[in-house]
Amino acid sequence: RIEAAIAWVDETFDTAESNDARGVVLMMQADTFFGSNETAAGFVDILERIEERAASFARPVLLLQGDTHAYVEDEPLAGAPNLTRIVVKGSAEAPGEEWLKLTVDPRASAFFSWERIPF
C-alpha cells in the first residue's frame, strides 16, 4: 500500500510538472496526523514523499483529507510551506454539517480558494 501511494504521489507531481500545472490537489480518505501534527503510523514515508515533491514543485498544493471529519486547515509539513492540508468536516447524513466548496482560478492572486458551506 505504501509503495502504491508513493507511486501515486510521484505520478501526480510528474504529470503536473510536465504540464506546467499551476497547482496540485491530492485527495485521500485518511487523516495522516494526530493532534499537533504527529504523523500517524503507516503514513511517514508517504508524507515524506509528499513534502519532498511539494517543496520542489514550489506552487500551491492542497492535501484534502477525510476520515475523522473534524475540520482542520493547516500547513503541517514544515519543509513544504506551499502545501495546505484541509480535513473536511462531517458527512451528508448528519444535521448541521457542511461541505467544502473549492475554487480554482488561474486569474486570482490565490490559485486555490475554498469556503465551508453549511447544509
Disulfide bonds with the S-S distance in Angstrom:
none
